[in-house]
Amino acid sequence: MKRAIKDFHMDRFQEWVADLECGHELKMRHNPPYMECRWIGTGKGRQEHIGDEFECIDCEMPALPEGLSLKESSEAYDRDNFPDHLRSGITTPDGVWGKVVVEAGMLQFVIEPESDASRGFLLDPSFAGVMAPNLLHHLLPAMGNVTFHIDYYAA
Ligand SMILES: [Zn+2]
């Protein structure tokens, strides 16, 4: 989904990040042909590109429906006790939604792997994964350690 840039800030790695109108963030790295933004290094360049639209992958995350209640939370997982069933694929049954909450580090989250509709995300403490019922999801550790748990919601 295309989203306009509202502002920019520098992250802790000294890289420029765009603040999109949807509230998500986009790392701005000049890396043609994937991203063309040689202007990112100057204040004038950034000012001129406020309002530009970029594809926001994070907006493709399903939204947890309103009105559900938290039914169960998993234990906390990390690299050492990472469950095999999350790597190989997890599906929640009819009516049950999962919210993958990262407490520290980063986690790869793939919706419907091996399908044309496959979508991959990098979860972190500011961006949770949402599992809709009856879809296959893969969870994999990203770089470094990660701590996370899954909250299960139903009506
Ligand atoms: Zn977004």
Residues whose N, C-alpha, C, O or C-beta is under 5 A from the ligand:
A	BS01	ZN	C22 H24 C56 D58 C59
